[in-house]
Amino acid sequence: MSNRATATASFRRTRADTVAAVELIEVDRI
């Protein structure tokens, strides 16, 4: 269960980083 929680947290953090990167690209485009 601990490993599952860690994996979930890691996935959420990675997804947040990806979203942030996409937002930066969109801002650069504008």
CHARMM internal coordinates of N, CA and C (Angstrom, degrees):
IC EDIT
DIST 1 N 1 CA 1.4781
DIST 1 CA 1 C 1.5386
ANGL 1 N 1 CA 1 C 108.86
DIST 1 C 2 N 1.3082
ANGL 1 CA 1 C 2 N 116.20
DIHE 1 N 1 CA 1 C 2 N -37.38
DIST 2 N 2 CA 1.4676
ANGL 1 C 2 N 2 CA 119.66
DIHE 1 CA 1 C 2 N 2 CA 179.64
DIST 2 CA 2 C 1.5321
ANGL 2 N 2 CA 2 C 109.59
DIHE 1 C 2 N 2 CA 2 C -63.45
DIST 2 C 3 N 1.3302
ANGL 2 CA 2 C 3 N 115.85
DIHE 2 N 2 CA 2 C 3 N -42.62
DIST 3 N 3 CA 1.4678
ANGL 2 C 3 N 3 CA 119.69
DIHE 2 CA 2 C 3 N 3 CA -179.92
DIST 3 CA 3 C 1.5282
ANGL 3 N 3 CA 3 C 110.31
DIHE 2 C 3 N 3 CA 3 C -63.16
DIST 3 C 4 N 1.3102
ANGL 3 CA 3 C 4 N 115.71
DIHE 3 N 3 CA 3 C 4 N -37.90
DIST 4 N 4 CA 1.4626
ANGL 3 C 4 N 4 CA 120.07
DIHE 3 CA 3 C 4 N 4 CA -179.88
DIST 4 CA 4 C 1.5280
ANGL 4 N 4 CA 4 C 109.97
DIHE 3 C 4 N 4 CA 4 C -64.75
DIST 4 C 5 N 1.3102
ANGL 4 CA 4 C 5 N 117.15
DIHE 4 N 4 CA 4 C 5 N -42.31
DIST 5 N 5 CA 1.4758
ANGL 4 C 5 N 5 CA 121.07
DIHE 4 CA 4 C 5 N 5 CA 179.95
DIST 5 CA 5 C 1.5274
ANGL 5 N 5 CA 5 C 109.62
DIHE 4 C 5 N 5 CA 5 C -64.53
DIST 5 C 6 N 1.3146
ANGL 5 CA 5 C 6 N 115.85
DIHE 5 N 5 CA 5 C 6 N -40.60
DIST 6 N 6 CA 1.4727
ANGL 5 C 6 N 6 CA 119.82
DIHE 5 CA 5 C 6 N 6 CA 179.95
DIST 6 CA 6 C 1.5179
ANGL 6 N 6 CA 6 C 109.88
DIHE 5 C 6 N 6 CA 6 C -64.71
DIST 6 C 7 N 1.3168
ANGL 6 CA 6 C 7 N 116.33
DIHE 6 N 6 CA 6 C 7 N -42.69
DIST 7 N 7 CA 1.4651
ANGL 6 C 7 N 7 CA 120.78
DIHE 6 CA 6 C 7 N 7 CA -179.82
DIST 7 CA 7 C 1.5213
ANGL 7 N 7 CA 7 C 110.10
DIHE 6 C 7 N 7 CA 7 C -63.11
DIST 7 C 8 N 1.3134
ANGL 7 CA 7 C 8 N 116.35
DIHE 7 N 7 CA 7 C 8 N -40.86
DIST 8 N 8 CA 1.4693
ANGL 7 C 8 N 8 CA 120.42
DIHE 7 CA 7 C 8 N 8 CA 179.85
DIST 8 CA 8 C 1.5216
ANGL 8 N 8 CA 8 C 110.48
DIHE 7 C 8 N 8 CA 8 C -64.46
DIST 8 C 9 N 1.3270
ANGL 8 CA 8 C 9 N 116.00
DIHE 8 N 8 CA 8 C 9 N -45.03
DIST 9 N 9 CA 1.4733
ANGL 8 C 9 N 9 CA 120.15
DIHE 8 CA 8 C 9 N 9 CA -179.46
DIST 9 CA 9 C 1.5237
ANGL 9 N 9 CA 9 C 109.43
DIHE 8 C 9 N 9 CA 9 C -63.11
DIST 9 C 10 N 1.3386
ANGL 9 CA 9 C 10 N 116.17
DIHE 9 N 9 CA 9 C 10 N -41.68
DIST 10 N 10 CA 1.4679
ANGL 9 C 10 N 10 CA 120.45
DIHE 9 CA 9 C 10 N 10 CA -179.44
DIST 10 CA 10 C 1.5250
ANGL 10 N 10 CA 10 C 109.32
DIHE 9 C 10 N 10 CA 10 C -64.22
DIST 10 C 11 N 1.3310
ANGL 10 CA 10 C 11 N 116.84
DIHE 10 N 10 CA 10 C 11 N -42.29
DIST 11 N 11 CA 1.4677
ANGL 10 C 11 N 11 CA 120.73
DIHE 10 CA 10 C 11 N 11 CA -179.86
DIST 11 CA 11 C 1.5271
ANGL 11 N 11 CA 11 C 110.75
DIHE 10 C 11 N 11 CA 11 C -63.59
DIST 11 C 12 N 1.3085
ANGL 11 CA 11 C 12 N 116.57
DIHE 11 N 11 CA 11 C 12 N -43.46
DIST 12 N 12 CA 1.4734
ANGL 11 C 12 N 12 CA 119.92
DIHE 11 CA 11 C 12 N 12 CA -179.80
DIST 12 CA 12 C 1.5262
ANGL 12 N 12 CA 12 C 110.96
DIHE 11 C 12 N 12 CA 12 C -64.00
DIST 12 C 13 N 1.3395
ANGL 12 CA 12 C 13 N 116.54
DIHE 12 N 12 CA 12 C 13 N -41.23
DIST 13 N 13 CA 1.4642
ANGL 12 C 13 N 13 CA 120.27
DIHE 12 CA 12 C 13 N 13 CA -179.24
DIST 13 CA 13 C 1.5331
ANGL 13 N 13 CA 13 C 109.35
DIHE 12 C 13 N 13 CA 13 C -65.80
DIST 13 C 14 N 1.3229
ANGL 13 CA 13 C 14 N 116.63
DIHE 13 N 13 CA 13 C 14 N -43.00
DIST 14 N 14 CA 1.4679
ANGL 13 C 14 N 14 CA 120.37
DIHE 13 CA 13 C 14 N 14 CA -179.89
DIST 14 CA 14 C 1.5156
ANGL 14 N 14 CA 14 C 109.85
DIHE 13 C 14 N 14 CA 14 C -63.34
DIST 14 C 15 N 1.3199
ANGL 14 CA 14 C 15 N 116.47
DIHE 14 N 14 CA 14 C 15 N -41.46
DIST 15 N 15 CA 1.4620
ANGL 14 C 15 N 15 CA 120.53
DIHE 14 CA 14 C 15 N 15 CA -179.21
DIST 15 CA 15 C 1.5340
ANGL 15 N 15 CA 15 C 109.14
DIHE 14 C 15 N 15 CA 15 C -66.48
DIST 15 C 16 N 1.3078
ANGL 15 CA 15 C 16 N 117.71
DIHE 15 N 15 CA 15 C 16 N -39.02
DIST 16 N 16 CA 1.4725
ANGL 15 C 16 N 16 CA 120.86
DIHE 15 CA 15 C 16 N 16 CA 179.53
DIST 16 CA 16 C 1.5276
ANGL 16 N 16 CA 16 C 109.41
DIHE 15 C 16 N 16 CA 16 C -64.06
DIST 16 C 17 N 1.3382
ANGL 16 CA 16 C 17 N 116.63
DIHE 16 N 16 CA 16 C 17 N -41.29
DIST 17 N 17 CA 1.4690
ANGL 16 C 17 N 17 CA 119.93
DIHE 16 CA 16 C 17 N 17 CA 179.08
DIST 17 CA 17 C 1.5212
ANGL 17 N 17 CA 17 C 109.81
DIHE 16 C 17 N 17 CA 17 C -63.18
DIST 17 C 18 N 1.3246
ANGL 17 CA 17 C 18 N 116.57
DIHE 17 N 17 CA 17 C 18 N -40.17
DIST 18 N 18 CA 1.4724
ANGL 17 C 18 N 18 CA 120.43
DIHE 17 CA 17 C 18 N 18 CA -178.91
DIST 18 CA 18 C 1.5278
ANGL 18 N 18 CA 18 C 109.98
DIHE 17 C 18 N 18 CA 18 C -65.25
DIST 18 C 19 N 1.3250
ANGL 18 CA 18 C 19 N 116.71
DIHE 18 N 18 CA 18 C 19 N -44.12
DIST 19 N 19 CA 1.4674
ANGL 18 C 19 N 19 CA 120.85
DIHE 18 CA 18 C 19 N 19 CA 179.27
DIST 19 CA 19 C 1.5233
ANGL 19 N 19 CA 19 C 109.99
DIHE 18 C 19 N 19 CA 19 C -61.86
DIST 19 C 20 N 1.3227
ANGL 19 CA 19 C 20 N 116.79
DIHE 19 N 19 CA 19 C 20 N -42.64
DIST 20 N 20 CA 1.4679
ANGL 19 C 20 N 20 CA 120.92
DIHE 19 CA 19 C 20 N 20 CA -179.84
DIST 20 CA 20 C 1.5251
ANGL 20 N 20 CA 20 C 109.73
DIHE 19 C 20 N 20 CA 20 C -61.94
DIST 20 C 21 N 1.3279
ANGL 20 CA 20 C 21 N 116.84
DIHE 20 N 20 CA 20 C 21 N -41.59
DIST 21 N 21 CA 1.4664
ANGL 20 C 21 N 21 CA 121.11
DIHE 20 CA 20 C 21 N 21 CA -179.73
DIST 21 CA 21 C 1.5298
ANGL 21 N 21 CA 21 C 109.63
DIHE 20 C 21 N 21 CA 21 C -64.03
DIST 21 C 22 N 1.3099
ANGL 21 CA 21 C 22 N 117.13
DIHE 21 N 21 CA 21 C 22 N -42.73
DIST 22 N 22 CA 1.4694
ANGL 21 C 22 N 22 CA 121.40
DIHE 21 CA 21 C 22 N 22 CA 179.89
DIST 22 CA 22 C 1.5244
ANGL 22 N 22 CA 22 C 109.64
DIHE 21 C 22 N 22 CA 22 C -63.60
DIST 22 C 23 N 1.3234
ANGL 22 CA 22 C 23 N 116.75
DIHE 22 N 22 CA 22 C 23 N -41.23
DIST 23 N 23 CA 1.4719
ANGL 22 C 23 N 23 CA 119.82
DIHE 22 CA 22 C 23 N 23 CA -179.88
DIST 23 CA 23 C 1.5262
ANGL 23 N 23 CA 23 C 109.90
DIHE 22 C 23 N 23 CA 23 C -63.29
DIST 23 C 24 N 1.3359
ANGL 23 CA 23 C 24 N 116.99
DIHE 23 N 23 CA 23 C 24 N -40.32
DIST 24 N 24 CA 1.4678
ANGL 23 C 24 N 24 CA 120.24
DIHE 23 CA 23 C 24 N 24 CA 178.98
DIST 24 CA 24 C 1.5218
ANGL 24 N 24 CA 24 C 109.90
DIHE 23 C 24 N 24 CA 24 C -62.53
DIST 24 C 25 N 1.3247
ANGL 24 CA 24 C 25 N 116.57
DIHE 24 N 24 CA 24 C 25 N -41.44
DIST 25 N 25 CA 1.4734
ANGL 24 C 25 N 25 CA 120.76
DIHE 24 CA 24 C 25 N 25 CA -180.00
DIST 25 CA 25 C 1.5277
ANGL 25 N 25 CA 25 C 109.35
DIHE 24 C 25 N 25 CA 25 C -63.58
DIST 25 C 26 N 1.3113
ANGL 25 CA 25 C 26 N 116.68
DIHE 25 N 25 CA 25 C 26 N -42.86
DIST 26 N 26 CA 1.4699
ANGL 25 C 26 N 26 CA 120.73
DIHE 25 CA 25 C 26 N 26 CA -179.83
DIST 26 CA 26 C 1.5324
ANGL 26 N 26 CA 26 C 109.91
DIHE 25 C 26 N 26 CA 26 C -62.11
DIST 26 C 27 N 1.3221
ANGL 26 CA 26 C 27 N 116.69
DIHE 26 N 26 CA 26 C 27 N -41.57
DIST 27 N 27 CA 1.4718
ANGL 26 C 27 N 27 CA 120.59
DIHE 26 CA 26 C 27 N 27 CA -179.86
DIST 27 CA 27 C 1.5270
ANGL 27 N 27 CA 27 C 109.76
DIHE 26 C 27 N 27 CA 27 C -64.70
DIST 27 C 28 N 1.3334
ANGL 27 CA 27 C 28 N 115.06
DIHE 27 N 27 CA 27 C 28 N -41.31
DIST 28 N 28 CA 1.4722
ANGL 27 C 28 N 28 CA 118.94
DIHE 27 CA 27 C 28 N 28 CA 179.37
DIST 28 CA 28 C 1.5247
ANGL 28 N 28 CA 28 C 110.38
DIHE 27 C 28 N 28 CA 28 C -62.38
DIST 28 C 29 N 1.3286
ANGL 28 CA 28 C 29 N 116.03
DIHE 28 N 28 CA 28 C 29 N -35.70
DIST 29 N 29 CA 1.4599
ANGL 28 C 29 N 29 CA 120.53
DIHE 28 CA 28 C 29 N 29 CA -179.61
DIST 29 CA 29 C 1.5205
ANGL 29 N 29 CA 29 C 109.84
DIHE 28 C 29 N 29 CA 29 C -65.27
DIST 29 C 30 N 1.3133
ANGL 29 CA 29 C 30 N 116.72
DIHE 29 N 29 CA 29 C 30 N -40.11
DIST 30 N 30 CA 1.4691
ANGL 29 C 30 N 30 CA 120.48
DIHE 29 CA 29 C 30 N 30 CA -178.83
DIST 30 CA 30 C 1.5249
ANGL 30 N 30 CA 30 C 107.27
DIHE 29 C 30 N 30 CA 30 C -75.30
END
COOR INIT
IC SEED 1 N 1 CA 1 C
IC BUILD
